[in-house]
Amino acid sequence: MTPDQAAAYVMAQSVLLSARIAGMMAENMQRQHRNESMAYTEEHFSAAAQEYAVGHNTVLALYEDSQP
């Protein structure tokens, strides 16, 4: 993977993660409005970041591997 491809991959994964988190937050807000318990906790948000591989160490490793 070239550095440009690595950057594109990280950007794409970041956008997907942002959309996922926005949906999770919206669901929690709806539940809060109905006085229900939250559907997603901090653990769910952390797991989503791992699922989309945009954690700090993962991104650094990806860029290191893309260098000639």
C-alpha positions as CSV (number, residue, x, y, z in Angstrom):
1,M,0.0,0.0,0.0
2,T,1.4,3.4,-0.9
3,P,1.3,6.3,1.5
4,D,-1.5,7.9,-0.5
5,Q,-3.5,4.7,-0.4
6,A,-2.9,4.4,3.3
7,A,-4.1,8.0,3.8
8,A,-7.2,7.3,1.7
9,Y,-8.0,4.2,3.7
10,V,-7.7,6.0,7.0
11,M,-9.9,8.8,5.8
12,A,-12.5,6.3,4.5
13,Q,-12.5,4.4,7.8
14,S,-12.8,7.6,9.8
15,V,-15.9,8.7,7.8
16,L,-17.5,5.3,8.4
17,L,-16.7,5.5,12.1
18,S,-18.1,9.0,12.3
19,A,-21.4,7.8,10.7
20,R,-21.6,4.8,13.0
21,I,-21.0,7.0,16.1
22,A,-23.6,9.6,14.9
23,G,-26.1,6.8,14.6
24,M,-25.2,5.5,18.1
25,M,-25.6,8.9,19.6
26,A,-28.9,9.5,17.8
27,E,-30.3,6.3,19.3
28,N,-29.1,7.2,22.8
29,M,-30.7,10.6,22.4
30,Q,-34.0,9.1,21.4
31,R,-33.9,6.7,24.3
32,Q,-33.1,9.6,26.7
33,H,-36.1,11.5,25.4
34,R,-38.3,8.5,26.1
35,N,-36.7,8.1,29.6
36,E,-35.2,4.7,28.6
37,S,-31.8,3.3,29.4
38,M,-29.0,4.1,26.9
39,A,-28.4,1.6,24.1
40,Y,-24.7,2.4,23.8
41,T,-22.1,2.9,26.5
42,E,-18.5,4.0,26.4
43,E,-17.5,0.4,25.7
44,H,-19.6,0.3,22.6
45,F,-18.0,3.6,21.3
46,S,-14.5,2.2,22.0
47,A,-15.3,-1.1,20.3
48,A,-16.5,0.8,17.2
49,A,-13.1,2.6,17.0
50,Q,-11.4,-0.8,17.1
51,E,-13.8,-2.2,14.5
52,Y,-12.9,0.5,12.0
53,A,-9.2,0.3,12.8
54,V,-8.6,4.0,13.4
55,G,-6.9,3.7,16.7
56,H,-3.6,5.6,17.2
57,N,-1.3,2.7,17.1
58,T,-3.1,1.0,14.2
59,V,-2.9,4.2,12.1
60,L,0.8,4.7,12.9
61,A,1.6,1.1,11.9
62,L,-0.3,1.4,8.7
63,Y,1.7,4.5,7.7
64,E,5.0,2.9,8.7
65,D,4.2,-0.1,6.6
66,S,3.4,2.1,3.6
67,Q,6.8,3.8,3.6
68,P,9.3,2.7,0.9
